[in-house]
Amino acid sequence: MAEGTSRFPFPYQPYSIQEQFMEALYSALDEGKVGIFESPTGTGKSLSLICGALTWLRDFEEKKRQEAARLLEAEASSTEQNQKGGPPSQGNSDSSAEPDWITDFVQKKAERDLVNKLKDEELRRKRREERLELIRNNAQLKHTLKRKSSEDEEAVRLLQLSKEALSSEGSGTLDEGEEELIVAEYESDDEAKPKISLHLLYSCHDEDEDLEEDHVTKIYYCSRTHSQLAQFVHEVQKSPFASDIRLVSLGSRQNLCINEDVHRLGSVQLINDRCMEMQKNKHEKKEKDEEPKRKRGAAKPVCPFSGHDGLQALRDEALVKVRDIEQLVTLGKKAKACPYYGGRLAIPAAQLVVLPYQTLLHESTRRASGIRLKDQVVIIDEAHNLIDTIACIYSCEVTGAQLCCSHSQLTQYMERYRNRLKAKNLMYIKQILFVVESLVRILGGRIGQNPNAQATQPGTELQTINNFLFNAQIDNINLFKVIYITFTPSLALSPQLFGFVEKYQGSGVNPSDKENHKTEGLRRFLQSLQKSQSQGEPSLDPNQAPEDGQPRMASPMMQVEGFLFALTNANKDGRVVIQKQGVLAHSSVKFLLLNPAVHFAEVLRDCRAVIIAGGTMQPVADFKDQLLLSAGLSQNRIAEFSCGHVIPPENILPLIFCSGPSGQALEFTFQNRETPQMMDETGRILSNLCNVVPGGVVCFFPSYEYERRVYTHWESSGLLQRLSAKKKIFQEPKKASQVEQVLSDYSRCIQNCKQSGGPLSGALLFSVVGGKMSEGINFSDDLGRCVVMVGMPYPNIKSPELQEKVAYLDKNMPQVGGRSPGKALIENLCMKAVNQSIGRAIRHRGDYACIILLDCRYARPATLAKLPDWIKTSAQVQASFGPAFASIRKVRLGPRLRTQKR
């Protein structure tokens, strides 16, 4: 570790910009600010976040311990003085005044309560540290070291029971297997309190006082993908804090489940439902064990990895060493304990919690995971798309095919178990059926007919939530109660409905010959949907195994649930988009969230500090206006920090081309970008670049369609052949599964060309802004010596969703620099996409590249100001092509000459 003069422990001597970053971060956390931090990729942002934040946490805890010690010492001195002192004063003779001893009691009660709380916290802290120290020294507590043979036998028995329950076949009569498909009795909040609370159903139960720990001050770090989270954990492992920090990695059940019979279900929703069902069975089993012995039905499946002792041991093991998700799963398999629930148990004592966006930003998921944000610190990394991420999390779409399928399934379910369902449950199921039928009707379809055979008038319509409810004639239905019966695990309609469908249709379980005739309608309907596949249309059976080994889709009722839940938002915060595609099956209703701030406000309100960080955060106006200020945050609580790059200024050459080699003005507006002259000029520029730039050239186009048109034009004009003579051409694939192969071939080609010294000098990659290669892809060194941006990738302004968002901002937001907030949004969306794409190059201190922006509109001061600072300060506007091309030759030789001089 090299600390130098810095107060921040660091694994090596930090760059000056890293020290500035950590100082600004420390101040923001200490002052309880909401910070927007930008640090370009390759500048060590992750380590700066880790060392800056954990240094603050270390100092904060030390100050807290010192303050606690001072208060405890003062309390002890006060107690000793009281024991030596005389009798208490009898108070003032004035009858209207209270006696002094009462006043003294009231004044000191808060102090005594605080002292008692500090004593309790200190006792818990010492017990926790002693326990973790024992585990670190391989002297674990006896009950976690020794596994009784009976526990192993019980695990085997439960696992076998789980397998039998998952593979059991249904029968025509209402046997014990079908008994669990009946929805539990529903009791409204104003009639009776539920027997099982949501907290007990959504959280792993603590069976020992040791598990009931208060939440220590902690940092929640979240990012977009599990791979980014794993990379962050690996950086923590390399940091000076690795041996001291208590870190736990959280993830979805899909990533953490070690029960193979559940994990193989594939779909996230199906895995969640099966796990929740097993947890519910576990608690019901405990209640039955406490009851007097009586004749019982067949035992319900319980997860063999949810034992109390195993979870407690896994919790402690997870805290003593920094582990990523894969390492936590390996530990869970070894301990035969669930990593998902074991990780959740570790949250209270953890100092650093690493988790994905969805878990932190989605309110119900956050609460279900046991995450408490009160007075804690949240760091949101890779946050350039945070606004869109929140909007996407709370938006939902359901198709006509899903609506028809869910209505058919629920109808057959109701008919099958009508005599066994409670009266109120039956009433609410009928209400759900009415709501689904109304949604189909508003799409122009009818229930009971194949949605592929029903034609609808193509078109798109946007409505407010209230107008949509009124037009669908469901405004008089209490959606909260309808949602309650479908969402609440104690009632569990959706999982029970899926179990019913799975029993008679999916998962390879064939119905018995004696099956009740009431299920025939369900099979006939699903089979009618499957016929469309043989006619070249995609199958709409939600339970049919898809191609390419993809996981099965969950029940369509789950999509309906999400849409109904979205309709409970405030009327002004969202819109409903009705999209009719000519066929009912492909038509849809979609909820569009317009105000993400309403869901982010709770995070800002509860947290001590929030840090929004990323490599390219410019322009930051959107974050402040739409997410922070709209959530009620004051301007003085917002802190901004942006640092330059670690590379020397001469290692990067950003150029704005205003014209091409033939003098053609470069303005790729929608009207003239597809003209032959503009496409030819673009080709001539690329041809010249490929002649002088070694290694790889990455060219970004505004859209897949425009890239296809340009490619076709160059192919017919012979320009593509000239480009191929100098560099091998690759195209970004539309399928995500092919991206890795294309990148591998692209990299291998560049390496081979460099080594062989043949006619090819490298490779040319055609990519798309906002596509699969514009984010998270590393074009370092020879993979990206030149990045070309063709035109300005403005979003589709004819999109109904964007138009509604623009209208919402124009109505609710103030003007920005004399311009409407709607227009500012469109420009900011464009520049965010540009900044993400051009940021793929320059990935470390020794890297160098040329960035070419092909459009004269980039030269406008307002547009230029929205580029990242480290690019903007070096950017050159070139009115003609000649001088620009000469400067490219210089940057090509510069780094090589510096290397030779050294």
KAGIDA-V724814 format. One record per residue. N is the residue number from 0. OMEGA is omega in whole degrees, 0 to 359 (NA if undefined). D_FIRST is the distance of its C-alpha to the first C-alpha in whole Angstrom. Layout:
((N | OMEGA | D_FIRST) (N | OMEGA | D_FIRST))
This chain:
((0 | 178 | 0) (1 | 184 | 4) (2 | 182 | 6) (3 | 178 | 9) (4 | 182 | 12) (5 | 176 | 12) (6 | 182 | 12) (7 | 175 | 11) (8 | 185 | 7) (9 | 183 | 6) (10 | 177 | 4) (11 | 179 | 5) (12 | 184 | 8) (13 | 172 | 10) (14 | 180 | 14) (15 | 180 | 16) (16 | 175 | 18) (17 | 177 | 15) (18 | 177 | 15) (19 | 179 | 19) (20 | 183 | 19) (21 | 177 | 16) (22 | 179 | 19) (23 | 179 | 22) (24 | 180 | 21) (25 | 180 | 20) (26 | 181 | 23) (27 | 179 | 25) (28 | 183 | 24) (29 | 182 | 25) (30 | 178 | 28) (31 | 183 | 29) (32 | 167 | 30) (33 | 188 | 30) (34 | 172 | 28) (35 | 187 | 28) (36 | 178 | 25) (37 | 177 | 25) (38 | 186 | 22) (39 | 176 | 24) (40 | 182 | 23) (41 | 180 | 20) (42 | 179 | 18) (43 | 182 | 15) (44 | 184 | 18) (45 | 179 | 17) (46 | 177 | 13) (47 | 177 | 14) (48 | 183 | 17) (49 | 186 | 14) (50 | 178 | 12) (51 | 183 | 15) (52 | 182 | 17) (53 | 172 | 15) (54 | 176 | 14) (55 | 181 | 18) (56 | 178 | 19) (57 | 180 | 17) (58 | 180 | 19) (59 | 180 | 22) (60 | 178 | 23) (61 | 176 | 22) (62 | 180 | 25) (63 | 178 | 27) (64 | 179 | 27) (65 | 179 | 27) (66 | 178 | 30) (67 | 179 | 31) (68 | 179 | 31) (69 | 180 | 33) (70 | 179 | 36) (71 | 178 | 36) (72 | 178 | 37) (73 | 180 | 39) (74 | 179 | 41) (75 | 179 | 42) (76 | 180 | 43) (77 | 179 | 45) (78 | 181 | 47) (79 | 180 | 47) (80 | 179 | 49) (81 | 180 | 51) (82 | 180 | 52) (83 | 186 | 53) (84 | 181 | 55) (85 | 181 | 59) (86 | 180 | 60) (87 | 180 | 59) (88 | 182 | 61) (89 | 174 | 64) (90 | 181 | 63) (91 | 180 | 65) (92 | 179 | 69) (93 | 184 | 69) (94 | 182 | 69) (95 | 181 | 68) (96 | 178 | 64) (97 | 176 | 62) (98 | 182 | 62) (99 | 183 | 59) (100 | 177 | 57) (101 | 178 | 57) (102 | 180 | 55) (103 | 180 | 53) (104 | 181 | 52) (105 | 183 | 52) (106 | 185 | 49) (107 | 181 | 47) (108 | 180 | 47) (109 | 179 | 44) (110 | 180 | 42) (111 | 177 | 43) (112 | 179 | 43) (113 | 179 | 39) (114 | 178 | 39) (115 | 178 | 40) (116 | 179 | 38) (117 | 177 | 35) (118 | 180 | 36) (119 | 179 | 36) (120 | 180 | 33) (121 | 179 | 31) (122 | 179 | 33) (123 | 181 | 32) (124 | 180 | 28) (125 | 179 | 29) (126 | 181 | 31) (127 | 181 | 28) (128 | 177 | 25) (129 | 180 | 27) (130 | 180 | 29) (131 | 179 | 25) (132 | 176 | 24) (133 | 181 | 27) (134 | 179 | 26) (135 | 182 | 23) (136 | 178 | 24) (137 | 175 | 27) (138 | 187 | 30) (139 | 177 | 31) (140 | 188 | 34) (141 | 186 | 37) (142 | 174 | 38) (143 | 179 | 35) (144 | 187 | 35) (145 | 176 | 39) (146 | 178 | 41) (147 | 180 | 44) (148 | 180 | 46) (149 | 179 | 48) (150 | 178 | 45) (151 | 179 | 45) (152 | 179 | 49) (153 | 178 | 48) (154 | 178 | 46) (155 | 181 | 48) (156 | 180 | 51) (157 | 178 | 49) (158 | 178 | 48) (159 | 178 | 51) (160 | 178 | 53) (161 | 179 | 50) (162 | 181 | 51) (163 | 181 | 55) (164 | 182 | 55) (165 | 184 | 53) (166 | 183 | 56) (167 | 180 | 59) (168 | 180 | 62) (169 | 177 | 64) (170 | 184 | 67) (171 | 180 | 70) (172 | 180 | 71) (173 | 183 | 68) (174 | 183 | 67) (175 | 178 | 64) (176 | 181 | 61) (177 | 183 | 63) (178 | 182 | 63) (179 | 177 | 59) (180 | 180 | 60) (181 | 179 | 62) (182 | 179 | 60) (183 | 183 | 60) (184 | 181 | 62) (185 | 175 | 61) (186 | 182 | 61) (187 | 182 | 61) (188 | 182 | 59) (189 | 178 | 62) (190 | 179 | 64) (191 | 178 | 61) (192 | 179 | 58) (193 | 182 | 56) (194 | 179 | 56) (195 | 183 | 52) (196 | 179 | 50) (197 | 180 | 47) (198 | 181 | 44) (199 | 183 | 46) (200 | 185 | 46) (201 | 183 | 43) (202 | 178 | 41) (203 | 189 | 40) (204 | 175 | 42) (205 | 183 | 40) (206 | 183 | 42) (207 | 181 | 41) (208 | 178 | 40) (209 | 183 | 36) (210 | 185 | 36) (211 | 181 | 37) (212 | 172 | 34) (213 | 180 | 33) (214 | 175 | 31) (215 | 176 | 28) (216 | 187 | 26) (217 | 177 | 24) (218 | 174 | 23) (219 | 178 | 25) (220 | 179 | 24) (221 | 177 | 26) (222 | 190 | 27) (223 | 188 | 30) (224 | 178 | 29) (225 | 179 | 28) (226 | 177 | 26) (227 | 177 | 24) (228 | 179 | 24) (229 | 178 | 22) (230 | 178 | 20) (231 | 179 | 19) (232 | 178 | 18) (233 | 176 | 16) (234 | 176 | 14) (235 | 180 | 13) (236 | 180 | 13) (237 | 185 | 10) (238 | 177 | 8) (239 | 182 | 7) (240 | 189 | 11) (241 | 185 | 12) (242 | 186 | 13) (243 | 188 | 15) (244 | 174 | 16) (245 | 185 | 20) (246 | 174 | 21) (247 | 179 | 24) (248 | 178 | 25) (249 | 177 | 29) (250 | 179 | 31) (251 | 175 | 35) (252 | 180 | 37) (253 | 181 | 37) (254 | 188 | 34) (255 | 185 | 34) (256 | 178 | 37) (257 | 175 | 37) (258 | 187 | 41) (259 | 181 | 43) (260 | 177 | 46) (261 | 184 | 44) (262 | 183 | 42) (263 | 176 | 44) (264 | 172 | 46) (265 | 183 | 44) (266 | 180 | 44) (267 | 183 | 42) (268 | 180 | 45) (269 | 178 | 47) (270 | 179 | 44) (271 | 183 | 43) (272 | 180 | 47) (273 | 179 | 47) (274 | 179 | 44) (275 | 179 | 46) (276 | 180 | 49) (277 | 177 | 48) (278 | 178 | 46) (279 | 178 | 49) (280 | 179 | 51) (281 | 181 | 49) (282 | 176 | 49) (283 | 179 | 53) (284 | 180 | 53) (285 | 180 | 52) (286 | 180 | 55) (287 | 179 | 57) (288 | 180 | 56) (289 | 180 | 57) (290 | 175 | 60) (291 | 182 | 63) (292 | 177 | 64) (293 | 181 | 66) (294 | 183 | 67) (295 | 175 | 63) (296 | 180 | 63) (297 | 181 | 61) (298 | 179 | 57) (299 | 184 | 55) (300 | 177 | 51) (301 | 182 | 48) (302 | 181 | 45) (303 | 183 | 44) (304 | 183 | 40) (305 | 179 | 41) (306 | 185 | 41) (307 | 183 | 40) (308 | 180 | 38) (309 | 179 | 37) (310 | 180 | 35) (311 | 178 | 34) (312 | 180 | 32) (313 | 177 | 31) (314 | 182 | 30) (315 | 179 | 28) (316 | 181 | 26) (317 | 184 | 25) (318 | 186 | 23) (319 | 182 | 21) (320 | 180 | 19) (321 | 181 | 18) (322 | 172 | 21) (323 | 185 | 23) (324 | 181 | 26) (325 | 179 | 27) (326 | 177 | 25) (327 | 177 | 27) (328 | 177 | 30) (329 | 178 | 30) (330 | 179 | 29) (331 | 178 | 32) (332 | 180 | 34) (333 | 181 | 33) (334 | 183 | 34) (335 | 179 | 37) (336 | 186 | 36) (337 | 178 | 36) (338 | 182 | 32) (339 | 181 | 34) (340 | 176 | 35) (341 | 177 | 33) (342 | 179 | 30) (343 | 177 | 32) (344 | 182 | 33) (345 | 184 | 29) (346 | 184 | 29) (347 | 184 | 30) (348 | 183 | 27) (349 | 176 | 24) (350 | 179 | 22) (351 | 181 | 21) (352 | 182 | 24) (353 | 188 | 24) (354 | 179 | 27) (355 | 181 | 30) (356 | 188 | 32) (357 | 184 | 35) (358 | 183 | 34) (359 | 189 | 33) (360 | 180 | 35) (361 | 190 | 38) (362 | 184 | 40) (363 | 177 | 42) (364 | 179 | 39) (365 | 181 | 36) (366 | 180 | 39) (367 | 181 | 40) (368 | 180 | 36) (369 | 180 | 36) (370 | 178 | 33) (371 | 185 | 34) (372 | 184 | 32) (373 | 177 | 34) (374 | 178 | 31) (375 | 180 | 28) (376 | 178 | 26) (377 | 174 | 27) (378 | 180 | 25) (379 | 183 | 27) (380 | 183 | 25) (381 | 192 | 27) (382 | 182 | 30) (383 | 178 | 32) (384 | 185 | 34) (385 | 181 | 34) (386 | 179 | 38) (387 | 180 | 39) (388 | 179 | 37) (389 | 179 | 39) (390 | 181 | 42) (391 | 181 | 42) (392 | 184 | 41) (393 | 174 | 44) (394 | 182 | 46) (395 | 180 | 48) (396 | 177 | 51) (397 | 184 | 54) (398 | 177 | 56) (399 | 179 | 60) (400 | 179 | 60) (401 | 179 | 57) (402 | 180 | 60) (403 | 182 | 63) (404 | 180 | 61) (405 | 178 | 60) (406 | 179 | 63) (407 | 180 | 65) (408 | 183 | 62) (409 | 177 | 63) (410 | 179 | 67) (411 | 177 | 67) (412 | 181 | 65) (413 | 180 | 67) (414 | 182 | 70) (415 | 187 | 69) (416 | 183 | 68) (417 | 184 | 70) (418 | 181 | 72) (419 | 181 | 69) (420 | 175 | 67) (421 | 186 | 67) (422 | 182 | 69) (423 | 177 | 66) (424 | 179 | 64) (425 | 180 | 67) (426 | 182 | 67) (427 | 176 | 64) (428 | 177 | 64) (429 | 178 | 67) (430 | 178 | 65) (431 | 178 | 62) (432 | 179 | 65) (433 | 179 | 66) (434 | 181 | 63) (435 | 179 | 62) (436 | 179 | 66) (437 | 179 | 66) (438 | 177 | 62) (439 | 181 | 64) (440 | 181 | 67) (441 | 174 | 65) (442 | 178 | 64) (443 | 181 | 68) (444 | 179 | 68) (445 | 178 | 70) (446 | 176 | 69) (447 | 178 | 70) (448 | 180 | 70) (449 | 182 | 68) (450 | 177 | 65) (451 | 183 | 65) (452 | 183 | 69) (453 | 180 | 69) (454 | 176 | 69) (455 | 180 | 68) (456 | 183 | 68) (457 | 179 | 65) (458 | 180 | 63) (459 | 181 | 60) (460 | 177 | 61) (461 | 180 | 58) (462 | 171 | 59) (463 | 182 | 58) (464 | 182 | 57) (465 | 179 | 60) (466 | 179 | 63) (467 | 179 | 61) (468 | 180 | 62) (469 | 181 | 66) (470 | 178 | 66) (471 | 179 | 65) (472 | 176 | 67) (473 | 181 | 65) (474 | 180 | 64) (475 | 181 | 66) (476 | 178 | 64) (477 | 183 | 61) (478 | 181 | 58) (479 | 179 | 56) (480 | 177 | 58) (481 | 178 | 58) (482 | 183 | 55) (483 | 183 | 54) (484 | 179 | 57) (485 | 185 | 55) (486 | 190 | 51) (487 | 183 | 51) (488 | 180 | 50) (489 | 178 | 53) (490 | 168 | 56) (491 | 178 | 54) (492 | 185 | 56) (493 | 176 | 54) (494 | 179 | 53) (495 | 178 | 56) (496 | 178 | 58) (497 | 177 | 55) (498 | 179 | 56) (499 | 180 | 60) (500 | 180 | 59) (501 | 182 | 57) (502 | 186 | 60) (503 | 185 | 63) (504 | 191 | 61) (505 | 175 | 58) (506 | 178 | 55) (507 | 179 | 58) (508 | 183 | 60) (509 | 180 | 64) (510 | 181 | 66) (511 | 178 | 69) (512 | 182 | 72) (513 | 185 | 73) (514 | 180 | 71) (515 | 184 | 72) (516 | 181 | 74) (517 | 179 | 72) (518 | 182 | 69) (519 | 180 | 71) (520 | 179 | 70) (521 | 182 | 66) (522 | 181 | 67) (523 | 181 | 69) (524 | 180 | 67) (525 | 179 | 64) (526 | 178 | 66) (527 | 176 | 67) (528 | 182 | 64) (529 | 180 | 63) (530 | 182 | 66) (531 | 180 | 64) (532 | 180 | 62) (533 | 178 | 65) (534 | 176 | 66) (535 | 179 | 63) (536 | 181 | 61) (537 | 179 | 58) (538 | 180 | 58) (539 | 176 | 58) (540 | 186 | 58) (541 | 185 | 55) (542 | 179 | 55) (543 | 182 | 56) (544 | 181 | 53) (545 | 181 | 52) (546 | 175 | 51) (547 | 175 | 48) (548 | 180 | 47) (549 | 181 | 46) (550 | 179 | 46) (551 | 178 | 49) (552 | 178 | 49) (553 | 180 | 50) (554 | 178 | 53) (555 | 178 | 54) (556 | 179 | 55) (557 | 175 | 51) (558 | 178 | 51) (559 | 178 | 54) (560 | 182 | 53) (561 | 180 | 50) (562 | 179 | 52) (563 | 178 | 54) (564 | 180 | 51) (565 | 181 | 50) (566 | 179 | 54) (567 | 175 | 53) (568 | 177 | 51) (569 | 186 | 53) (570 | 184 | 55) (571 | 187 | 54) (572 | 182 | 50) (573 | 177 | 51) (574 | 176 | 54) (575 | 180 | 55) (576 | 177 | 56) (577 | 182 | 59) (578 | 177 | 59) (579 | 188 | 62) (580 | 181 | 61) (581 | 176 | 65) (582 | 184 | 65) (583 | 184 | 64) (584 | 183 | 61) (585 | 175 | 59) (586 | 184 | 60) (587 | 168 | 57) (588 | 185 | 56) (589 | 174 | 53) (590 | 181 | 51) (591 | 178 | 49) (592 | 182 | 47) (593 | 186 | 48) (594 | 180 | 45) (595 | 183 | 42) (596 | 183 | 41) (597 | 179 | 44) (598 | 178 | 41) (599 | 185 | 38) (600 | 181 | 39) (601 | 177 | 39) (602 | 180 | 35) (603 | 183 | 35) (604 | 186 | 37) (605 | 188 | 36) (606 | 173 | 32) (607 | 179 | 30) (608 | 178 | 28) (609 | 178 | 28) (610 | 177 | 26) (611 | 189 | 28) (612 | 178 | 25) (613 | 178 | 26) (614 | 178 | 25) (615 | 182 | 29) (616 | 181 | 30) (617 | 350 | 33) (618 | 186 | 36) (619 | 182 | 35) (620 | 180 | 38) (621 | 180 | 39) (622 | 183 | 36) (623 | 186 | 37) (624 | 187 | 41) (625 | 188 | 41) (626 | 187 | 39) (627 | 181 | 38) (628 | 179 | 41) (629 | 178 | 43) (630 | 178 | 41) (631 | 180 | 42) (632 | 178 | 39) (633 | 183 | 40) (634 | 183 | 38) (635 | 177 | 36) (636 | 181 | 34) (637 | 177 | 33) (638 | 180 | 30) (639 | 176 | 29) (640 | 176 | 26) (641 | 182 | 26) (642 | 178 | 24) (643 | 181 | 24) (644 | 180 | 23) (645 | 182 | 20) (646 | 172 | 23) (647 | 182 | 25) (648 | 183 | 28) (649 | 181 | 30) (650 | 178 | 29) (651 | 179 | 31) (652 | 175 | 34) (653 | 182 | 36) (654 | 175 | 40) (655 | 180 | 42) (656 | 177 | 46) (657 | 178 | 49) (658 | 183 | 51) (659 | 182 | 51) (660 | 181 | 53) (661 | 181 | 56) (662 | 179 | 56) (663 | 178 | 56) (664 | 183 | 54) (665 | 174 | 51) (666 | 188 | 52) (667 | 175 | 51) (668 | 182 | 53) (669 | 184 | 54) (670 | 188 | 58) (671 | 184 | 57) (672 | 180 | 54) (673 | 176 | 56) (674 | 180 | 59) (675 | 181 | 59) (676 | 182 | 58) (677 | 180 | 55) (678 | 178 | 54) (679 | 180 | 55) (680 | 176 | 53) (681 | 179 | 50) (682 | 180 | 51) (683 | 177 | 51) (684 | 180 | 48) (685 | 180 | 46) (686 | 177 | 48) (687 | 180 | 47) (688 | 182 | 44) (689 | 179 | 44) (690 | 186 | 45) (691 | 183 | 42) (692 | 177 | 39) (693 | 174 | 38) (694 | 187 | 36) (695 | 173 | 36) (696 | 179 | 38) (697 | 182 | 38) (698 | 181 | 41) (699 | 176 | 41) (700 | 183 | 44) (701 | 183 | 45) (702 | 177 | 47) (703 | 182 | 48) (704 | 180 | 51) (705 | 177 | 51) (706 | 179 | 49) (707 | 181 | 51) (708 | 180 | 54) (709 | 181 | 52) (710 | 179 | 52) (711 | 180 | 55) (712 | 179 | 57) (713 | 180 | 55) (714 | 181 | 56) (715 | 182 | 59) (716 | 180 | 59) (717 | 181 | 58) (718 | 180 | 54) (719 | 179 | 52) (720 | 178 | 54) (721 | 177 | 53) (722 | 182 | 49) (723 | 180 | 49) (724 | 182 | 50) (725 | 181 | 47) (726 | 176 | 44) (727 | 187 | 45) (728 | 175 | 45) (729 | 177 | 43) (730 | 176 | 44) (731 | 180 | 42) (732 | 177 | 43) (733 | 179 | 45) (734 | 182 | 44) (735 | 182 | 40) (736 | 183 | 41) (737 | 184 | 41) (738 | 183 | 38) (739 | 181 | 36) (740 | 180 | 39) (741 | 179 | 39) (742 | 179 | 36) (743 | 179 | 35) (744 | 179 | 39) (745 | 180 | 38) (746 | 181 | 34) (747 | 180 | 36) (748 | 181 | 39) (749 | 179 | 37) (750 | 180 | 35) (751 | 180 | 38) (752 | 180 | 40) (753 | 183 | 37) (754 | 186 | 38) (755 | 181 | 41) (756 | 180 | 42) (757 | 181 | 45) (758 | 179 | 47) (759 | 180 | 45) (760 | 181 | 42) (761 | 183 | 40) (762 | 178 | 40) (763 | 183 | 41) (764 | 174 | 40) (765 | 181 | 43) (766 | 185 | 41) (767 | 177 | 42) (768 | 182 | 40) (769 | 180 | 39) (770 | 187 | 40) (771 | 182 | 38) (772 | 181 | 36) (773 | 178 | 35) (774 | 173 | 32) (775 | 180 | 29) (776 | 184 | 30) (777 | 175 | 28) (778 | 183 | 30) (779 | 175 | 27) (780 | 186 | 28) (781 | 179 | 31) (782 | 182 | 32) (783 | 178 | 32) (784 | 178 | 33) (785 | 176 | 36) (786 | 183 | 36) (787 | 176 | 40) (788 | 181 | 41) (789 | 177 | 45) (790 | 178 | 46) (791 | 186 | 45) (792 | 177 | 44) (793 | 177 | 46) (794 | 180 | 47) (795 | 184 | 50) (796 | 177 | 52) (797 | 178 | 55) (798 | 180 | 53) (799 | 180 | 55) (800 | 180 | 51) (801 | 178 | 50) (802 | 180 | 53) (803 | 178 | 53) (804 | 178 | 50) (805 | 179 | 51) (806 | 179 | 54) (807 | 181 | 52) (808 | 179 | 49) (809 | 182 | 52) (810 | 190 | 54) (811 | 183 | 51) (812 | 176 | 49) (813 | 180 | 49) (814 | 181 | 50) (815 | 179 | 47) (816 | 180 | 47) (817 | 180 | 51) (818 | 180 | 50) (819 | 180 | 51) (820 | 178 | 48) (821 | 178 | 49) (822 | 178 | 49) (823 | 178 | 46) (824 | 182 | 45) (825 | 179 | 46) (826 | 181 | 44) (827 | 176 | 41) (828 | 179 | 41) (829 | 185 | 42) (830 | 174 | 39) (831 | 179 | 37) (832 | 178 | 38) (833 | 183 | 37) (834 | 178 | 34) (835 | 184 | 33) (836 | 183 | 35) (837 | 177 | 33) (838 | 178 | 30) (839 | 179 | 30) (840 | 181 | 29) (841 | 186 | 26) (842 | 178 | 23) (843 | 188 | 21) (844 | 183 | 20) (845 | 183 | 22) (846 | 175 | 25) (847 | 182 | 28) (848 | 176 | 31) (849 | 180 | 35) (850 | 183 | 36) (851 | 177 | 40) (852 | 185 | 41) (853 | 174 | 45) (854 | 182 | 47) (855 | 181 | 48) (856 | 176 | 47) (857 | 182 | 44) (858 | 179 | 45) (859 | 184 | 46) (860 | 181 | 44) (861 | 179 | 44) (862 | 179 | 42) (863 | 182 | 40) (864 | 182 | 38) (865 | 172 | 37) (866 | 176 | 35) (867 | 184 | 31) (868 | 185 | 31) (869 | 174 | 29) (870 | 184 | 32) (871 | 183 | 34) (872 | 181 | 33) (873 | 186 | 34) (874 | 178 | 37) (875 | 177 | 40) (876 | 182 | 44) (877 | 181 | 46) (878 | 180 | 49) (879 | 188 | 51) (880 | 186 | 49) (881 | 180 | 49) (882 | 180 | 47) (883 | 182 | 44) (884 | 178 | 45) (885 | 180 | 44) (886 | 178 | 41) (887 | 178 | 40) (888 | 181 | 41) (889 | 181 | 38) (890 | 178 | 35) (891 | 185 | 36) (892 | 187 | 36) (893 | 182 | 33) (894 | 180 | 30) (895 | 180 | 31) (896 | 179 | 33) (897 | 179 | 29) (898 | 181 | 28) (899 | 181 | 31) (900 | 179 | 30) (901 | NA | 27))
